[in-house]
């Protein structure tokens, strides 16, 4: 049976309409396995978040340093539909990345958030240690994160200050590691701690190190803290996670503990992880951070050396990229900015 032309056209139009409606429904509702990265907010580490100082140093030299030492962030947009992903893909402000890079299979969103919070807490601890070590301030060994299956769980507490092990005084993280590793799993160690200005002796039965079954394992992450009871360093970064704020937080602590202003009237931004020994590590999303910094008004940006190659692929006009690999090199470059001397660039 042959269909007349007009009826054939109606059927063709109907089928096309159904396909179009199906495509629109799928494109508007089906989630794609990608996230979008874009420039995030910048935060002045010398300023405030929600009415509280980002970095507060009690007993510092300069209670209110001025200027801009901004940490930078990357915004992540999740739950993209096909149409949203296509729209962001053609935008120069966004970059699509596989979702599994940020939300691994088998790990819940809450676990990812908890890990980001833990990384920021570790970054803050490292910032304190790096600043105090650089300034050659007296330091002690504090108790950082305690693993849930740790031998010290329920016995030691985060922010305890370790004064001695089996009666032998300790003052550095290396000393704690050395003394614990010299003991065997199953041995008991008497840990003398200062807990909120009260001395306690806590006996812990050591476990075995995962990487060396013959070595003792306390199960805490030691951190560098101030040995001066008059100096207290606290942080309030707001809803920001991850480790990449370390360098800028360190510089803010140093600014509080030294006279003068490190920024010297300039708007300086930057990024990079920090280790207690002052090593600066590379981060992700560098081009988005450069864009965010320049939009906020920055004229100089401290770039981890490991990010320089990527950073130079998309440099905003008017933004100087200063290469740093250690806290010392960052401090030297800030001094060079102040005096007009040469400094290393990406």
C-alpha positions in Angstrom: 0.0 0.0 0.0 1.5 3.3 -1.1 1.2 6.4 1.1 0.3 9.6 -0.5 3.0 12.3 -0.4 1.3 14.5 2.2 0.8 11.6 4.6 4.4 10.5 4.1 5.6 14.0 5.0 3.4 14.0 8.1 4.9 10.7 9.2 8.4 12.0 8.5 7.8 15.1 10.5 6.3 13.1 13.3 9.3 10.8 13.5 11.7 13.7 13.4 9.7 15.5 16.2 9.9 12.3 18.4 13.7 12.1 17.8 14.1 15.8 18.5 12.1 15.5 21.7 14.0 12.5 22.8 17.3 14.2 22.1 16.2 17.3 24.1 15.1 15.2 27.0 18.3 13.2 27.0 20.5 16.3 26.6 18.7 18.1 29.4 18.6 15.2 31.9 21.3 12.7 31.2 24.5 13.4 33.3 27.9 13.1 31.7 31.0 11.7 33.4 32.7 15.1 33.3 33.2 18.1 35.6 34.0 21.7 34.6 36.8 23.7 36.0 36.8 27.5 36.1 38.4 30.4 37.9 37.4 30.3 41.6 37.4 33.0 44.3 40.7 34.5 45.6 41.1 35.1 49.3 43.5 37.6 50.8 45.4 35.7 53.5 46.0 39.1 55.2 42.3 39.8 55.3 39.1 38.2 56.7 36.6 35.6 55.9 33.1 35.9 57.5 34.4 38.5 59.8 37.4 36.5 61.1 41.1 36.8 60.1 42.2 34.2 57.6 45.5 34.0 59.5 45.7 35.1 63.1 48.9 35.1 65.0 48.7 35.9 68.7 52.1 37.2 70.0 53.2 38.2 66.5 55.3 41.3 65.7 52.8 42.8 63.3 49.2 42.3 64.4 47.7 43.8 61.2 49.9 43.6 58.1 48.5 45.3 55.1 48.4 44.5 51.4 47.4 41.5 49.3 48.9 38.0 49.5 46.0 36.2 47.9 45.5 32.5 47.7 43.7 31.3 44.6 41.2 28.6 43.9 39.5 26.6 41.1 35.8 26.2 41.0 34.5 22.7 40.1 31.0 22.2 38.6 29.7 18.7 38.9 26.4 17.0 37.8 26.6 18.3 34.3 24.0 17.4 31.7 25.0 16.8 28.1 23.8 20.2 27.0 25.5 22.0 29.9 28.8 20.2 29.2 28.6 21.2 25.5 27.8 24.8 26.4 30.8 25.0 28.9 33.1 23.2 26.4 32.8 26.0 23.9 33.4 28.6 26.6 37.0 29.8 27.1 36.4 30.2 30.9 35.8 26.5 31.5 37.7 23.3 31.1 36.1 19.8 31.0 37.9 17.0 32.9 36.9 13.4 33.5 34.9 13.2 36.7 36.8 10.2 38.0 39.9 12.4 38.5 38.1 14.3 41.3 35.5 11.7 42.4 37.2 8.3 42.1 35.0 5.2 41.7 34.0 3.7 45.0 34.6 6.9 46.9 31.5 8.9 48.0 31.2 12.7 47.6 31.3 13.0 51.4 34.5 11.1 51.5 36.0 13.4 48.8 34.9 16.5 50.8 36.4 15.0 54.0 39.7 14.4 52.2 39.8 18.0 50.9 39.2 19.3 54.4 42.0 17.0 55.8 44.3 18.2 53.1 43.6 21.9 54.0 44.2 21.1 57.7 47.6 19.5 56.8 48.4 22.5 54.6 47.8 24.8 57.6 50.0 22.7 59.8 52.8 22.7 57.2 52.4 26.5 56.8 53.0 26.9 60.5 56.0 24.6 60.5 57.5 26.2 57.3 57.1 29.7 58.6 58.6 29.0 62.1 61.5 27.0 60.6 62.3 29.7 58.0 62.3 32.4 60.8 64.3 30.1 63.1 61.7 30.4 65.8 61.7 27.9 68.6 59.6 24.8 67.7 58.2 21.7 69.3 56.5 18.6 68.0 52.7 18.5 68.0 50.3 15.7 67.3 48.6 16.0 63.9 46.0 13.6 62.4 45.5 10.3 64.2 44.5 7.3 62.1 41.3 5.5 63.1 43.2 2.2 63.5 46.2 3.9 65.1 47.7 2.5 68.3 47.5 6.0 69.7 43.8 6.4 68.9 41.9 7.3 72.1 45.2 7.9 74.0 46.8 10.8 72.3 44.9 13.8 71.0 45.4 16.2 68.1 47.3 19.2 69.2 49.0 17.5 72.1 52.6 18.6 72.2 55.1 15.7 72.6 57.8 16.6 75.1 59.5 13.2 75.6 59.5 9.5 74.7 60.4 7.1 77.5 61.7 10.1 79.4 64.0 11.3 76.6 63.2 14.8 75.5 62.3 15.3 71.8 62.0 18.6 70.0 61.9 17.7 66.3 59.7 15.5 64.1 62.8 13.6 63.0 63.6 12.7 66.6 60.1 11.3 67.1 60.3 9.2 63.9 63.8 8.0 64.8 62.9 6.9 68.4 59.6 5.2 67.5 61.2 3.3 64.5 64.0 2.1 66.9 61.4 0.3 69.0 59.7 -3.0 68.0 56.0 -3.6 67.4 54.3 -4.7 70.7 56.7 -2.6 72.8 55.2 0.1 75.0 56.4 3.7 74.9 55.7 6.4 77.5 54.7 9.5 75.7 55.0 12.7 77.7 52.7 15.4 76.3 51.6 18.9 77.1 47.8 18.9 76.7 46.3 22.3 77.2 49.1 23.4 79.5 48.9 20.2 81.6 51.6 17.6 81.4 50.5 14.0 81.0 52.3 10.7 80.5 50.5 8.3 78.2 51.5 4.7 77.6 51.0 3.4 74.1 51.6 -0.1 72.8 53.2 0.3 69.4 52.0 -1.4 66.2 54.0 -2.4 63.2 54.8 0.1 60.4 53.0 -0.9 57.2 56.2 -0.3 55.2 58.5 -2.0 57.7 56.9 -4.7 59.9 59.9 -4.8 62.2 59.7 -1.1 63.1 57.4 0.5 65.8 54.4 2.4 64.7 52.7 5.1 66.8 50.1 6.0 64.2 50.1 9.8 64.4 51.4 12.4 62.0 53.8 14.7 63.9 53.8 18.4 63.0 56.0 21.4 63.8 54.4 23.8 66.3 55.6 26.8 68.1 57.5 26.2 71.3 56.8 29.7 72.5 53.6 29.6 74.6 53.0 33.2 73.7 52.7 32.5 70.0 49.5 30.9 68.7 48.7 30.6 65.0 45.2 29.9 63.8 43.5 29.8 60.4 40.1 30.5 58.9 40.0 29.9 55.2 36.3 29.4 54.9 34.9 26.8 52.6 38.1 26.0 50.8 39.7 22.5 50.7 42.9 20.9 49.3 46.6 21.5 49.8 47.3 24.3 47.4 47.0 27.3 49.8 50.1 26.3 51.7 52.6 28.8 50.3 50.3 31.8 50.6 49.3 30.9 54.2 53.0 30.5 55.1 53.8 34.0 53.7 50.9 35.5 55.8 52.3 33.9 58.9 55.7 35.3 58.2 54.2 38.7 57.6 52.6 38.6 61.1 55.8 37.5 62.7 58.1 40.1 61.1 58.0 43.9 60.8 56.9 45.6 57.6 54.6 44.4 54.9 55.8 41.6 52.5 53.4 42.9 49.7 54.8 46.4 50.1 51.6 47.9 48.6 51.4 45.5 45.7 48.6 43.0 44.9 50.4 39.6 44.9 48.7 36.3 44.5 50.0 32.8 44.2 49.5 29.1 44.8 51.5 26.0 45.7 51.7 23.3 48.4 54.2 23.8 51.2 56.3 21.3 53.1 57.6 21.9 56.6 61.1 22.3 55.1 59.9 25.0 52.8 59.7 23.1 49.5 56.9 24.4 47.2 55.0 21.8 45.2 53.0 22.1 42.1 49.2 22.1 42.0 46.3 21.7 39.5 44.3 24.3 37.6 47.1 26.9 37.3 45.7 28.7 34.3 42.3 29.2 36.0 44.1 30.5 39.1 46.0 33.0 37.0 42.8 34.2 35.4 41.1 34.6 38.8 44.0 36.5 40.3 44.3 39.0 37.4 40.5 39.6 37.5 40.8 40.3 41.2 43.5 42.9 40.6 46.8 41.0 41.1 49.9 42.2 39.2 52.3 39.5 40.4 51.7 35.7 40.8 53.9 33.2 42.6 54.0 30.1 40.4 55.4 26.8 41.6 58.3 25.8 39.3 56.5 22.6 38.4 53.6 24.6 37.0 55.6 27.1 34.9 55.3 25.2 31.6 51.5 25.1 31.8 51.2 28.6 33.2 53.0 30.2 30.3 50.4 28.8 27.8 47.8 31.3 28.9 49.1 34.3 30.7 46.6 37.2 31.4 47.8 40.6 30.3 49.5 42.6 33.0 50.3 39.6 35.3 53.9 38.9 36.1 54.7 35.2 36.7 57.4 34.7 39.3 58.8 31.2 39.6 59.3 29.7 43.1 60.5 26.3 44.2 61.1 27.0 47.9 59.9 29.4 50.6 63.3 31.0 50.5 63.0 31.7 46.8 59.5 33.2 47.3 60.8 35.5 50.1 63.7 36.5 47.9 61.4 37.4 45.1 59.1 39.5 47.3 62.2 41.4 48.4 63.3 41.8 44.7 59.8 43.2 43.9 60.2 45.7 46.7 63.7 46.9 45.5 63.1 46.5 41.8 65.8 43.8 41.5 65.6 40.9 39.0 63.7 37.8 39.9 63.1 34.4 38.3 60.2 34.2 35.9 58.4 31.3 34.2 
